[in-house]
Amino acid sequence: MVRRIASQVHKQAARLMRANYIKNEPVWFKAVLEHPPLPLPPRAPPVREDCRLPSSRKMRKPKTEPLPIFYLEDKVRRQFFRDHPFEAFRPVSIVEGREVEDEHPIRGTDWTRLAQRGLNPSPEDAVHFAVNLHNHHKMALSIAYTRAVAEFRSLRAGHDFANTFARMEAEAYGTVFPSEIDRTFEKEDAVYQSADRKVELDRGALLARKRWKAILDVDKDSKYTRNWKQGIRPAYLPADELAVVSEAGKPVQSMEQGYVAASEEFTKILSSNP
């Protein structure tokens, strides 16, 4: 039996009895279970030497600032906009959708020319093309940047020439292109007209709700009540607020002035459609 500490002897004896290594229970077993030995005191900490004690001078606080995050695209982008400052004035949409757009299928070693992603590249296309040449085609960053900028300028020049000649051709056929100031005024007028149109629609809907008016006879002995009890349909014809001309050529009174009797033909139609 392995030598044990005094506080663990009864535990080891219980495990041996469960495994049938000890057939008979020791005489002292129940007494030890009723009065278990005291646990040993915790281990004392080791004595530290004087050289390991902290000095009395103020300790330097650890730095909690995050490490700088560096991307190669940021370096190339910074240099690109230094060389092409007016590209920053082009409008760019930064609206994000629900899902992240998939990466362009032409990338890696297959991307050898900037025109593979379109004839009108953006500054981001030029930046990614330079980094792609550096990472996948083992070009120096300066050479890759020079090639990307050269192809970018060539494609942009071709796009500008095509737009210029297309505009000249359209103007030759009589097309008039408004200036940016005229477009701004047109948008402003459209907003004002939409507001006026909304007011007119609301006003028309309100008049349509007020055009018809219920005819109620509270008196129990009135003609309407007697006809209703006898099963006779009413012969009232609602009229608009403005005076209208009936089939006989006589003006019909407005709704606010009262009601008029319907024509015989209209009464026959109502009686034929139960």
N, C-alpha and C positions, 0 to 999 in steps of 0.2 A: 504494500500500500504506500502510495506516495505520501510523503510528509506534508501535513496540512497545518494551517494556522488554527489556533484553538477555536475561533469563532466559526470555522468551516467544517469541523470534524463531524458534527451531527448531520450536516447536509450531505457529506460524502457517504456516511453510513446509511442514510435513507436511500440514496441512489444505488448502493450495493445491494440493499435488501430488495429493492424493486427488481433488480437484475438477477436475483437468486444467488449472488455470490456469498452472501451471509444468510445462512439458513435460519439461525435462531436470533431473535432480537436481543441486543446487549442489555444488560441490567440497567445501565446508566442512561439509556436512550430516552425514556419517558421523562426522567428527571431533568435532562438537559433541554428537552422540548418545553417543559414547564418553566424552566429558569434558564433561558438562553444566555450565553456569555455576552459580555458587553462588547460593542464594536471597538475596533482599534481607533485611536486618534488619527486625525488627518496628518499627512506627511508635512513636515516642517519645510518651509521654503529654503532653498540653498542660500548660503551666505555669499553676498556679492562683494567683490573686491572694490577697493576705493577707486581704481582706475576705470571701472565700468559705471560708476555713478554719474548721473548727468551733471554737467557743470552749472554753476550758478548764473552764468550769463543767459540772456534771453534767447530762446530757441527760435529759429527761423520758421515761419509758417509755411506749410506745404502749399504749392500752387494748385488752385482749384479751377483754373481756366482750361477750357478744352484745347486740344492740340489743333493747329491750323489744318483745315481741309483743303487739299490742293488737287485740282484736276487740270490735265494738260489742255483741255478745251478752253479753260478760262484764260490761260496764257496766250493761246492762239487768237482767241476772240478779242482780247485786249489789244493785241498788235493789229488785228484786222481793222478795228474801228479807229485806231490811230491813223491808219493809212487811208481809210474811207470814212471820214466823219459824217458825211451827208447820208450814209446808209441808215444812220440812227433816226432820221426824220421820216423814213418810210413807215406808213401805218402797218401794224402787225396785230393780229388778233391773238389775245392771250386767254380767251375763254376756254375753259376745260370742260370736257364732257363727262359723262358718267364713267366711261371706261377709258383706259389709256390706249392710245392708238398703237397698233402693231408697228414694229420696226420695218423699215423699207426692205423689200426682199433683196435688193441689190446692195450688198455690203461685203466687207471682208476682202478677200483676194479677188472677188468678181468685180469689184468697183475700181475701175482703172481710169475712167474719164468722168468729169463732173457732169457732162451732158447726159449721162445715163439716167439721171434723176430729173431731167427736164431741161428745156431750153431757156427757162427764166429762173435761174437759181436764186435762192435767198442767201443772206450772209451766214446763216446757220449751216446751210449746205456746204458752203465753202470751208467753214471751220471744220466740220466733220470730215470732209474730204481730205483736208490736210492731215488731220490726226489719223485717218485710215491709211493714208500712204505711209505715214511714219510707223504705224504699228504692224501693218500686215504686208507691206512691200519693202520694209527695211530701208527706208529712205531717211536721210538726215532731216531733222525738223525744219531747218532753214530751206532746204531744197524742196521739201514737200509743200511748205507754205508758199514759196515762190511759184511753183507749178499750179497750186490751187488758185492763187490770186490771178495768174495769167489766164487760166481757163474761165474764171469768173468774169473778168473784164471783157473777154472775147464774147462770151454768151450774152452779157448785158448789152454790149454794143450792137450785136446783131438784133436783139429784141427791140432796142430803141430805134434802129433803122427801119425795122418792119413796122413799128407803130407810126413812125413819121410818114412813111409812104402810104400806109393805109389811111391815115387822116387826110393827106393831100388828095388821095383818090376819092374819098368820101365827100370832101368839100367841092371837088370838081363836079360831082354829080348833084350838088345842091344841098348837101347836108350841112346843118348849122349846129355847131357844138357850143353849148352855153359855157360860160366861165364858172369858176368855183363860187364866185359871189352870186351869180344868177341862180345856181343850184341851191345855195343857202336860202335865198329869198323864196324860191319855189317850195322848199320844204317848210318854211315858216308859214307861207300862205296855205299849204295843205293842212297844217295843224289847225289854223284858224277856221278853215272851212269845215273840217271835221267836227270842231266844237259847235259851230253854228248848225250843222246838219243834225247833230245829236239833240240840240235844243228843239229843232223843228220836229224831229221824230217823237220826242217826248210830248210835245204839244199836240201832235196829231193823235197819239195814243190816248191822251187825256180826253180829247174831243170825241174820239170813237167810243170811249166808255160812257160819256155823257149823252151820246146821240139818242139812245133808246131810253124810254122812261116808262115805268110800269104804271098801269091804270088800275087803281084799286077803288072799289066802292065799299065803304064801311057799312053803309045802311043795309040791313037785312032785307028790307022790302024793296030794294032797288030793282031795276030792270035786269041788271047783270045777274043778280042772285036768282031771280025767277027763271031766267033762261037757263042758268046752270042746273037748277033743279029739274027742269023739263028736258034736259039733254040737248039744248040748242047751242050750237057753237057761237062764240062771239064774232062780231063783224067789224072789229076795230082795225083801222089801218094806221100804224105809226107813221109820222112824217118827220122829216129832217127839221133842223132849226131854221133853215132858210125856206122860203116859200118855193114850192115846186109846182109844176103844172101837171094836172091830171090828164087822163086820156081824153076827157071831154073838152079840154082846153081851159078849165076853170082852175084858178089857183087854189091850192090846198093850204089850210091853216097850219102854222107851225106847231110843234109839240107842246110848247109852253102855253099856247093859247087854248089848247084843248085837243080834241080828237075828232076825226071825221069818219063817216061811214065808208066802208069799202065798196068798190064797184060790184055789180052783179056777177061779172065773170070771175072776179077774185073769190067771191063767196061760193060760187059753184066749185071752184078748185079746192077750197078748204073742205067743203062738204063731201066731195068725192074721195078725199084722202083721209081716212079716219086715223 
